[in-house]
Amino acid sequence: MPLQTLSGCLVERATGSDPHGQALQFERQGYFIHDDDSRPERLVFNRTASLRESPGKRPTAHLDLLRK
């Protein structure tokens, strides 16, 4: 995946004071960590894992088990 830069994004204020190296989950996007270039006035995050959604996906196995 090519480098993707998003600007004008909103995050909780406390995110800026989280320790570097701590993984953060951004809703429906994935897990991120602070970049070394991150500053309180300009936060920079690197994605470490994406979250996938598949439209029309069947219910998960545990939901199928409840029907039996």
C-alpha positions in Angstrom: 0.0 0.0 0.0 1.4 3.4 -0.9 2.0 6.1 1.7 -1.3 7.8 2.6 -1.5 11.1 4.4 -4.7 12.3 6.0 -5.0 15.8 7.2 -7.7 17.5 9.2 -8.5 14.4 11.2 -9.9 14.5 14.7 -8.6 12.5 17.6 -9.1 12.6 21.4 -6.9 15.1 23.1 -5.4 12.4 25.3 -4.0 10.6 22.2 -1.2 13.2 22.1 0.1 12.3 25.5 0.0 8.5 25.0 3.5 6.9 25.2 5.3 6.2 22.0 5.2 2.5 21.1 1.7 2.0 22.6 -0.8 0.8 20.0 -3.9 2.8 19.5 -7.1 1.6 17.6 -8.7 4.1 15.4 -12.4 3.3 14.8 -12.9 1.1 11.7 -9.4 1.9 10.4 -6.8 -0.2 12.3 -4.1 -0.1 14.9 -1.6 2.8 14.9 1.5 3.9 16.8 3.1 7.4 17.1 5.7 8.2 14.5 9.0 9.6 15.7 8.2 12.9 13.9 5.0 13.3 16.0 4.7 16.5 18.0 1.9 17.7 20.3 0.9 20.3 17.7 1.2 17.9 14.8 0.5 14.3 15.5 1.8 11.6 13.2 0.8 8.0 13.4 1.9 4.9 11.5 -0.6 2.1 10.8 0.6 -1.3 12.1 -2.5 -3.4 11.2 -5.6 -2.7 9.2 -9.2 -3.7 10.0 -11.2 -5.4 7.3 -14.9 -5.3 6.7 -16.5 -7.6 4.1 -20.0 -6.4 3.1 -22.5 -9.3 3.0 -20.2 -11.5 5.1 -22.0 -14.4 6.9 -22.4 -14.2 10.7 -19.4 -15.4 12.7 -19.1 -19.0 13.9 -20.1 -18.3 17.5 -23.4 -16.7 16.3 -24.1 -19.8 14.1 -23.6 -22.1 17.2 -26.3 -20.2 19.1 -28.9 -21.2 16.5 -28.3 -25.0 17.1 
